[in-house]
C-alpha cells in the first residue's frame, strides 16, 4: 500500500492540476451522465436499426466525450494543440473505433443461435459476450502494435512485470465495505450477479456453470484494462503526457452507462485511480488484478443477498 500511495504523491507533486480543468471536466461528465440516466440513451443506441447504427452512435458519443475533454486540457494549457497532430488524430480514431466496435458487437449471438439448442443459448450468450474482445479488440490492437509501435516493447503495460501485484490487494480490501453497502441497493440486486442460475447448459451443474461463467467474466477485465489504462493512457502519453488519464476517465464512465448509477459514479474515481497507477508504474497488471477482484466481490455480494433475502 505504501508503494501505491507513493505513486499518487509523486504524480500530484510532479504534475500541475488546474482547478478549472477538473471542475469543467467533472461538470461535463456529470451532465452527460444525468442525461443518460434520464433518457436511457445507451438502450436507445443499442436498439437502433439498421445494425450499423449502434456502432455509429457509440462512436459519435465516445468521440464527443473524448475530444471535449482533450480540448479542455488544451484550453487550460495542460497539453499542446494535439488537434494539429495527424498522428494523434489517426490514433484517436483507431482507439475510438476499437471501443465502439467492442461495445456494439453482438454477432456472437447469431453464432450461438446457429450451433446450440434453445435451452442452452442464454448461457452461451453470456459466456461468449465475455470473449468478444479477443476478436474485435485484442487481435486488431496486436496488429496495430506490430505494424506501428513495435519499437515499444511494453505492449501498453501488459508485458511489464507482474511480480509486485500483491501491493494492489489492499485496494481490493478497501472496497469490501463499499461493495457490501451497495449490495443492499435494489439497482445493484437487479443487475448483479451477472451469472443467472436459471441459465441452463447441457447437463452441467449450477456450480460448474457458475465457475465457467465467472472465469470468463473475470478474464474480460484484462481486455478492459488493456484498452483503457493500456492504450488510452500509456499509448497516448507521447501526445498528452499525464493528461491522457482525463479523457480516459470520461470514456470509462460512459462505458458504465446502463449499470447501477452508484457504480457509474464510482467508475469516475476508480478510472482516475487506476489511470494514475498505470501512468506512474507503466504497468497495468495491478489494475487487472484490482478490477477482477472488485468484480468478483460484487458477484459474491449479490449472491449473498440472494441467499439472505430468500
N, C-alpha and C positions, 0 to 999 in steps of 0.2 A: 504493500500500500504506500510505503514511503516513496518508492520509485515513481508511482503514478502521480502522487502529489507533487513531486519534483518536476514532472513533465508540465503540469499546469502552472506552477510557479514560474518556471523558465519561459513558458510560452507567453504568459501575460506580462512578464518583465521585458522580454525582448521585442514584443510587437505592440505598436501603438493601437489603441482601441477607441476611435472617435465615438463618443456617446451618441451623437446624432445618427450615425450609421446604424448602430444597434437598435435605436428607438424606431427608426423608419422601417428597418427590415422586420422587426417584431410586429409593428403595426400592419405592415403589408401582409405578412403571413397570417396574422390574426383575422384580418378582413376576409381573406380568401377562405380560411377555414370556416369562418362564420357562414359565408355564402354557401359553401359546400354542404355543411350540415343542415342548412335551412332548406335547400332545394334538392339535396342528394345528387349533386352533379355527377359523381362518379358512376352512379347507377344509370343515369341518363346516357352518359357516354358509352357505357358498355352495351347498351341496347340499340345503339344507332345502326341503321341499315342504309346501304349495303355493308358487307362485312369489313370493308376497308376503312369505313368512317371512324370506328373506335380508335384505330391506330392514328388517324389524322387528328382527331380531337385530343387524344392524350399528348401527342407531340406538340400541338399548339399550346396546351395548358402548361406542360413542362417547360417549353421554350420561353413562354411568357414569364414564368416564375424565375427561371434561371437567369435570363438576361436582365430582368428588372433588378435583381439583387446584384448582379455584376455591375450594372450601371450605377447603383447606389454606392458601391465600393469605389468606382471611378469618380463619382460626384464628390465623394469625401476625400479624394486624393490618396486613397489607400492602395490603389493599383494604377498602372499606366493605362492609356487608352487602348485596351486589347481589342476593341472592335475594329481597329485598323489592321489587326494581325490576321492574315489569311490562314495561317496555321492554327491559330486559336479558334477561329470560326469553323473551320473544317472539322477540327477535333471535337468541338462542342456539338456540331451537327451529328457526328458519328455517335457520341455519347448519348445524346437525346434520342436518337433513333433506336439505339440498343434498349434504352429504358422503356420507350414507348412500345416497342415490339414485345419486350419481356412482360409488360403489364397486360397487353391486349391479346396475346397469343392464346388461342383456345383450340387449335387444331387437334390436340391430343384427344379431345372428346370424340371426334369423328373416328380416330384410330381405335379407341376403346370400344366404341359402338359397333365397329365392324368385326371385332375379334371376340368380345365377351358377351355372355348371356345377360339378359336384363338385370337379374338379381345381383350380378357381380359388378355391374358397371359403375355404380356410385362410388364404391371403394376404390376402384381403379382410376376414376376421375380424380379423386382426392390425392392418390399417390402420384400419378403421372403429372399432376399440376405442380408438384414439388420439384420435378426434374426437367421441366420445360427449359429452364435457364441453361442447361447444358448445351442445348441445340441453338437457342435463339440469342444467348448472351455469351456464354463461355467460349464456344468454338469461334464465333466471329471476332471476339476480343483477342483470342490467341493468334488468329490470322493477322489481325491488325498489328498486334505487338511484334510478331515476326517480321512483318513487312516494313513497319515504320519505326519501331522503337526497340529493336533487338540489342542495341548498344546499352540499353538499361537492363542490367542483369537481375533486377529485383522483382520484376513482373508485378508491379503495383503493390508491393508489400507482401505478396504471397510466398515468394521464395526466401523471405527473411527467416531467421532462426525462430523456432517456436519454443525454445528451451526456457524462456522466462515467463511463460503464460500464467504460471501459478500466481504471479503478483496481481492478476486480474480477478482472482477468486473473491477477494473481499468486496469488490464491486457487486458481484452476484449476491453475496450475503446481505449487503446493504439494501438490496431490492426486495428481500423476502417480506419485511413488514409492509412495504408499499403494495406488493402483489397481493398479500393476504387481505389488506384493507379493500383493495379494488375488487377482489373476488366476491364481495357482498353486493356489488352493484348489479342491477338487473341487466344492463347493457353488456357487462362482462360475461355474465352467465348465459346470455343469449348467443354470444359469439364464440365462447370457449366452453369445452375443449373443442379443438378443431377435428379431432377424431370422433366419429359418431359410432356409437356401439351398434346402432341398427344397420350400419353398412355391412352387409354380408359379403363374403368372398369364398367361393368353393365350399369346402367343409372346414375351413380354418376356425380355430377357437378365437374368442374375443381377445384373449391375451396375445395370441400370435398376431392378429390383425392390428392390435394397438401398438405392439412392438415395431412391426414393419412400418406402419404409418409414421410413428414418432421418429424413427431413424431417418426416414426420407424428409420429414418435416424439419428436423434439426440440420440436415445437410444443406437444405435450401438457403440457410442463413450464411453459409460460406459464400454463395454467389451474391447475396445481398451485400455483404461486407466488401467483396472484391469490386463490385460495381460502385458503391457509394464511397467507402473510405479508401479503396484502392485506386480505381480510375478517376473518380471525381475529385479526390483530394490529392493523392500522391501523383496522379497522372497529369494534374493541371497546376502543380506547384511552379513549374517553369514559367507559366503565364501569370498566375495570380498570387504566387507565394502563399503565405498563411491564410490569405483571404479566400482561398479555394474552399475552405471549410464552410463559409457562409452560404453561397448558392447551393452547396450540397445539402445543407440543413433544410433549405426551402423545399428542395425536391424530396427529401426524406420525409418531411411532414406530409407532402402531397401523396406519397406512396401509402400513407396510413389512412387516407380518406376512405370511409366506409367501415373502419374499425371503431370500437368504442372511443368516444371523444376523449376520455382521460388518457387513453393510450396514444392518441394522436398528439395531444398536448405534451405528453411525456417524450414523444419522439423528437420534439424540438430540442429538449435538453439532452436526451440520450444521443442524438445525432451530433450535437456540438461536442459533447464529452468524448465520444469515440473518434470524432474527427481530429480533435486536439491530440489525442493519444496516438493516432495513426501518423499524424504530421510530425510529431516530436520523435517518435520511435522508428519511423519509416517501416512500420510493421503492422499488419492487420490481423495477426493471429490472436492477439489478446482480445480484439473486438469480436472475432469469430466465436471464441470461447464464451465471452460475456453474453453475446447475443443468443447463442444456443442455450446457455444456462438459464437466462431470463425467460426465454420462450418455453422451455420445458417446465420451468417452475410455474408459469401461467397455466399450462396444461394440467399440472398436478393440482394446483389450487382449484381449478374448475372442476376436476374430478372429485376433489374433497367436498366441494359444495354440493355436487350431485348426490353424493353418499349421505352427507349431513342432512340435506333437505328431504331426502327420501325416508 
